[in-house]
Amino acid sequence: MTNDLAIVYEHPLWFEPLFAALDTRGISYVKIPMAELSFDPADRKPPARVIFNRLAMSSILRTGDHGIFSAMAAFEHWEQCGATLINGATALGFDASKARQLAKLSALGVDFPTTQIVHRHDQIARAAAEIGFPLLIKANIGGAGAGIVRYDDAAALDAAIAAQSVPRSVDGVLLVQSLASPRGGTITRIETLAGRYLYGISATSSGDNFDLCPADACIAQPGRSVVQMTKVEPSSEHIAAAERIVAACDIDVGGVEMMIDDATGKALFYDVNALSNFVANPLEVLGWDPHERLVDYLETRIEARNSA
């Protein structure tokens, strides 16, 4: 095991700013694209002393082989072989399951939209009747707003069920969830690094656009709805909740999304994301580049591992 750092990733563009920051700092690393990821469980030598998971759940939209599940097994194996994993197997397990995320929020006493978890399409109508309309059907594994559809009444949902056009998740799990209206059409993403608050941004989008990814590569996608990103300072209460969530999910680098429900004024947390691409145009939006702090953190983890 000679490499200090390996980065496991899938998207070909999202991590160019990270790679550039590492190059500028003179930190050596190896790239492991998800398409090339495989491992021998008898091999006790991880690819690096520190391994950084940068896999996106939206990879299911770009590849049909669903390498997320293989990566989860690889991460657990490498952890057992002594490597330091950043956003390792536990974090990936939460990232890949909205149902597990909500169960953890419940255990932490954090509010979230009313939800029923189902795994059969014949359970959807019953769950919807309990929750009421309008509502959302969400794929358990989505990413970039994929697998989320709004239904305004039972007739529309029944027709979709009959036509088998309701969302599907690669793991067969669905969420039937009440539709909360974010105050001002705005959600807040609280970014964390090393389990602590890094920065907050608000995202505002018109209509039922559930893809609020703030990164350059997302914003540049053809046909994507315009999403307005603004620096915000969340309340200390919301920051504390986000830090408790990422700690409970073993997420070293990630974001937590929340909204203020316009009907009740209650803060609702609804998404936990172990992938932070960081906001586009960070110098303009934030006044500083979070990649510099991320590289500082990676250096610290490498030094700690090498001195162990």
Secondary structure, 3 states (H helix, E strand, C coil): CCCCEEEEECCCCCCHHHHHHHHHHCCCCEEEEHHHCCCCCCCCCCCCCEEEEECCHHHHHCCCCCCHHHHHHHHHHHHHCCCEEECCHHHHHHHCCHHHHHHHHHHHCCCCCCEEEECCHHHHHHHHHHHCCCEEEEECCCCCCCCEEEECCHHHHHHHHHCCCCCCCCCCCEEEEECCCEEEEEEEEEEEECCEEEEEEEEEECCCCCCCCCCHHHHCCCCCCCEEEEEECCCHHHHHHHHHHHHHCCCCEEEEEEEEECCCCCEEEEEEECCCCCCCCHHHHCCCCHHHHHHHHHHHHHHHHHHC
